[in-house]
Amino acid sequence: MQFYTHTLPSGAALVGYLRDETTEMPAFNIRPAILILPGGGYAWCSSREADPVAMQFLQAGYNVFILTYTCRKDDTQPPLRWQPLIDAAGAILHIRRNAAKFRVDPFKVAVCGFSAGGHLAASTAILWDAEPVQKALGIHAEEARPDAVVLGYPVITSGIMTHGGSIKNLCGDDAELKATMSLENQIRGDLPPFFIWHTVEDGSVPVQNSLLLASALTEHKVPFELHLFNHDGHGTSTCTREVNTPNAHNRAWVDLCTDWLADLFNYHL
């Protein structure tokens, strides 16, 4: 196992867990990659949605990266605006441009986010070509666009069913930016496939966020898979004792997701 660290221009920290190259398993020396974006209301990055999640995808055969992106730690700081998305898109760009070094298939790079990190993960697929992102990264093509998106209880809307803290930290009082970051209204037909899961009882980020996204994806004929679990609240991560939210039923999202990705990427262990 190789441990990799990299600091983006903003100071955002990218950490990679890379499986070793071997002569015994030559068919798996090049692997898909997944970038994990923890939640935390755009105020911090939850450790419960970082390493524990990374270990699941490592076990499934992926080279895994975790991004600690720029957050707004308190109200004395200005709104984040485009910076978290520039961080996330920049991380995908870094992975792609170093694909040979990382032993990664550059056409099989997924992004996985939770809560506000889910908003950020969805944004990388939906707003990858936004002018502030393209200008900041100096790109004009699809280098920073993920090939698949995995969302756990994501913040999607800035409307009535939003998570107010996340949108406030991201947009402040900028009404135009809030409208842009209401992702259900930005869906178009050329997006990568989505895997989405949520709990119906989520009291922090209402399940309507995922339903709004699913409805918009359906309208634009974007492939997706949606799983709703009846019980438990917000921030359940891998649904294990390790992350303090054990739920054997809800934990099925991990296997459902890795099976979905395996079929999508034609990558079966």
C-alpha positions as CSV (number, residue, x, y, z in Angstrom):
1,M,0.0,0.0,0.0
2,Q,1.3,3.5,-0.9
3,F,0.2,6.5,1.1
4,Y,0.2,9.7,-0.9
5,T,-0.3,13.4,0.1
6,H,-0.7,16.5,-1.9
7,T,-1.6,20.1,-1.0
8,L,-3.7,22.1,-3.5
9,P,-3.1,25.8,-4.1
10,S,-5.9,26.7,-1.7
11,G,-4.3,24.6,1.1
12,A,-6.9,21.8,0.6
13,A,-5.3,18.5,1.5
14,L,-5.5,15.5,-0.8
15,V,-4.6,12.1,0.7
16,G,-4.4,8.9,-1.4
17,Y,-4.4,5.2,-0.5
18,L,-3.0,3.4,-3.5
19,R,-2.9,-0.4,-3.9
20,D,0.5,-1.9,-4.8
21,E,1.5,-3.0,-8.2
22,T,2.1,-6.7,-8.3
23,T,3.2,-9.5,-10.7
24,E,0.7,-11.9,-9.1
25,M,-2.3,-9.8,-10.0
26,P,-1.4,-8.0,-13.3
27,A,-5.0,-7.5,-14.3
28,F,-5.5,-5.2,-11.3
29,N,-2.4,-3.1,-11.5
30,I,-4.5,-0.3,-13.1
31,R,-7.6,0.4,-11.0
32,P,-10.6,2.8,-10.9
33,A,-10.3,5.7,-8.5
34,I,-12.8,7.3,-6.1
35,L,-12.5,10.7,-4.5
36,I,-14.2,11.0,-1.1
37,L,-15.7,14.4,0.0
38,P,-16.7,14.3,3.7
39,G,-19.7,16.3,5.0
40,G,-19.8,18.9,7.7
41,G,-22.0,21.8,6.5
42,Y,-19.1,23.4,4.6
43,A,-17.8,24.3,8.0
44,W,-15.6,21.3,8.6
45,C,-14.8,17.9,7.1
46,S,-16.1,14.9,9.1
47,S,-13.5,12.2,9.9
48,R,-16.4,9.7,10.2
49,E,-17.1,10.2,6.5
50,A,-13.4,10.0,5.4
51,D,-11.2,7.0,6.4
52,P,-14.1,4.6,7.3
53,V,-15.6,5.1,3.8
54,A,-12.2,4.9,2.2
55,M,-11.6,1.5,3.7
56,Q,-14.8,0.2,2.1
57,F,-13.7,1.2,-1.4
58,L,-10.2,0.0,-0.8
59,Q,-11.6,-3.4,0.0
60,A,-13.6,-3.2,-3.2
61,G,-10.4,-2.8,-5.2
62,Y,-10.3,1.0,-5.8
63,N,-7.5,3.4,-5.4
64,V,-9.0,5.9,-3.0
65,F,-8.4,9.6,-2.3
66,I,-9.9,11.8,0.4
67,L,-10.1,15.6,0.1
68,T,-10.2,18.0,3.0
69,Y,-11.5,20.9,1.1
70,T,-11.8,24.6,2.0
71,C,-14.4,25.2,4.7
72,R,-15.9,28.3,6.4
73,K,-15.0,27.8,10.1
74,D,-17.2,30.6,11.5
75,D,-19.3,33.6,10.5
76,T,-16.3,36.0,10.7
77,Q,-15.1,34.5,7.4
78,P,-16.6,35.4,4.0
79,P,-18.8,32.9,2.2
80,L,-16.8,30.2,0.4
81,R,-18.5,30.8,-3.0
82,W,-16.7,28.7,-5.6
83,Q,-13.6,27.6,-3.7
84,P,-14.8,24.2,-2.5
85,L,-15.8,23.3,-6.0
86,I,-12.4,24.5,-7.4
87,D,-10.8,22.3,-4.7
88,A,-12.8,19.2,-5.7
89,A,-12.4,19.8,-9.4
90,G,-8.7,20.4,-8.9
91,A,-8.4,17.1,-7.1
92,I,-10.0,15.2,-9.9
93,L,-7.8,17.1,-12.4
94,H,-4.7,16.1,-10.3
95,I,-5.7,12.5,-10.2
96,R,-6.3,12.4,-13.9
97,R,-3.1,14.1,-14.8
98,N,-1.1,11.7,-12.6
99,A,-3.1,8.6,-13.6
100,A,0.0,6.6,-14.6
101,K,1.8,7.4,-11.4
102,F,-1.2,6.5,-9.3
103,R,-2.0,3.4,-11.4
104,V,-5.5,4.8,-12.1
105,D,-7.7,4.4,-15.1
106,P,-8.3,8.1,-16.1
107,F,-11.7,7.1,-17.6
108,K,-12.9,5.6,-14.3
109,V,-12.7,8.3,-11.7
110,A,-15.7,8.5,-9.4
111,V,-16.6,11.0,-6.7
112,C,-18.4,10.2,-3.4
113,G,-19.8,12.8,-1.0
114,F,-21.9,13.0,2.1
115,S,-24.3,15.8,3.2
116,A,-22.6,19.1,2.2
117,G,-19.8,16.9,0.7
118,G,-22.7,15.3,-1.3
119,H,-23.6,18.8,-2.6
120,L,-19.9,19.3,-3.5
121,A,-19.7,15.9,-5.2
122,A,-22.8,16.6,-7.2
123,S,-21.5,20.0,-8.1
124,T,-18.4,18.5,-9.7
125,A,-20.6,16.6,-12.1
126,I,-23.1,19.4,-12.8
127,L,-21.0,22.6,-12.6
128,W,-17.6,21.3,-13.7
129,D,-17.7,23.7,-16.7
130,A,-18.7,26.8,-14.7
131,E,-16.6,29.8,-15.7
132,P,-15.0,30.3,-12.2
133,V,-13.9,26.7,-12.0
134,Q,-12.5,26.6,-15.6
135,K,-10.7,29.9,-15.1
136,A,-9.2,28.9,-11.7
137,L,-7.9,25.6,-13.0
138,G,-6.9,26.9,-16.5
139,I,-8.9,24.3,-18.3
140,H,-11.4,24.3,-21.2
141,A,-12.4,20.6,-21.4
142,E,-13.8,17.8,-19.3
143,E,-10.7,16.9,-17.4
144,A,-12.3,17.8,-14.1
145,R,-15.6,16.0,-14.7
146,P,-16.1,12.8,-12.7
147,D,-17.2,9.6,-14.5
148,A,-19.7,8.6,-11.7
149,V,-21.2,10.2,-8.6
150,V,-22.0,8.6,-5.3
151,L,-24.1,10.7,-2.9
152,G,-25.0,9.9,0.7
153,Y,-27.9,12.0,2.2
154,P,-26.8,15.0,0.0
155,V,-27.7,18.6,0.3
156,I,-29.1,19.5,-3.1
157,T,-31.5,22.4,-3.0
158,S,-31.2,25.9,-1.7
159,G,-35.0,26.1,-1.7
160,I,-37.4,25.4,1.1
161,M,-36.1,22.0,1.9
162,T,-32.4,23.1,2.1
163,H,-29.9,22.7,4.9
164,G,-29.5,26.3,5.7
165,G,-26.1,26.2,7.3
166,S,-24.5,24.6,4.3
167,I,-25.9,27.1,1.8
168,K,-25.2,30.0,4.1
169,N,-21.5,29.0,4.4
170,L,-21.3,28.5,0.7
171,C,-23.3,31.4,-0.7
172,G,-23.9,33.9,2.1
173,D,-26.7,36.3,1.0
174,D,-25.8,36.1,-2.7
175,A,-29.2,35.2,-4.2
176,E,-27.8,34.5,-7.7
177,L,-25.2,32.1,-6.4
178,K,-27.9,30.4,-4.2
179,A,-29.9,29.8,-7.3
180,T,-26.9,28.4,-9.1
181,M,-26.1,26.1,-6.2
182,S,-29.7,24.8,-6.1
183,L,-28.5,21.8,-8.1
184,E,-31.9,20.3,-9.0
185,N,-32.4,23.2,-11.3
186,Q,-29.0,22.8,-13.1
187,I,-29.5,19.2,-14.4
188,R,-28.8,18.5,-18.0
189,G,-28.6,15.4,-20.2
190,D,-24.9,15.0,-20.4
191,L,-24.2,14.2,-16.8
192,P,-22.5,11.0,-15.5
193,P,-24.5,8.3,-13.7
194,F,-25.5,8.9,-10.1
195,F,-25.9,6.6,-7.1
196,I,-27.9,8.2,-4.3
197,W,-29.0,7.0,-0.8
198,H,-30.8,8.8,2.0
199,T,-32.9,8.0,5.1
200,V,-36.5,9.0,5.2
201,E,-36.2,10.1,8.8
202,D,-33.3,12.5,8.2
203,G,-34.0,15.5,10.3
204,S,-31.1,17.7,9.1
205,V,-31.1,17.3,5.3
206,P,-34.6,16.3,4.4
207,V,-35.0,13.3,2.0
208,Q,-36.7,15.7,-0.4
209,N,-33.2,16.8,-1.4
210,S,-32.5,13.4,-3.0
211,L,-36.1,13.2,-4.4
212,L,-35.7,16.5,-6.1
213,L,-32.4,15.4,-7.6
214,A,-33.9,12.1,-8.7
215,S,-36.9,13.8,-10.3
216,A,-34.6,16.2,-12.3
217,L,-32.3,13.3,-13.4
218,T,-35.4,11.4,-14.6
219,E,-36.6,14.4,-16.5
220,H,-33.3,14.7,-18.3
221,K,-32.8,11.0,-18.8
222,V,-29.6,10.9,-16.7
223,P,-28.9,7.3,-15.4
224,F,-29.2,7.0,-11.6
225,E,-30.0,4.6,-8.8
226,L,-31.8,5.8,-5.7
227,H,-32.1,3.9,-2.4
228,L,-34.2,5.2,0.5
229,F,-34.0,3.6,4.0
230,N,-36.8,4.1,6.4
231,H,-35.1,4.6,9.7
232,D,-32.2,6.5,11.2
233,G,-31.2,10.2,10.9
234,H,-28.4,12.2,9.4
235,G,-24.7,11.5,9.1
236,T,-24.7,7.8,9.3
237,S,-21.7,7.2,7.0
238,T,-21.0,3.5,6.8
239,C,-23.7,2.6,9.3
240,T,-21.3,0.7,11.6
241,R,-20.3,0.8,15.3
242,E,-17.0,2.4,14.2
243,V,-18.9,5.6,13.1
244,N,-21.4,5.3,16.0
245,T,-24.4,4.6,13.8
246,P,-24.7,0.8,13.6
247,N,-27.6,-0.3,11.4
248,A,-27.1,-3.6,9.6
249,H,-30.0,-2.9,7.2
250,N,-28.9,0.6,6.1
251,R,-25.3,-0.6,5.8
252,A,-26.4,-2.4,2.6
253,W,-25.8,0.9,0.8
254,V,-22.1,0.0,0.7
255,D,-22.5,-3.3,-1.2
256,L,-25.2,-1.8,-3.4
257,C,-22.9,1.0,-4.3
258,T,-19.8,-1.1,-5.0
259,D,-21.9,-3.5,-7.1
260,W,-23.3,-0.6,-9.0
261,L,-19.9,0.9,-9.7
262,A,-18.5,-2.5,-10.6
263,D,-21.1,-2.9,-13.3
264,L,-20.7,0.7,-14.5
265,F,-16.9,0.5,-14.8
266,N,-16.9,-3.2,-15.8
267,Y,-14.6,-3.8,-12.9
268,H,-15.3,-7.0,-11.0
269,L,-12.8,-8.5,-8.5
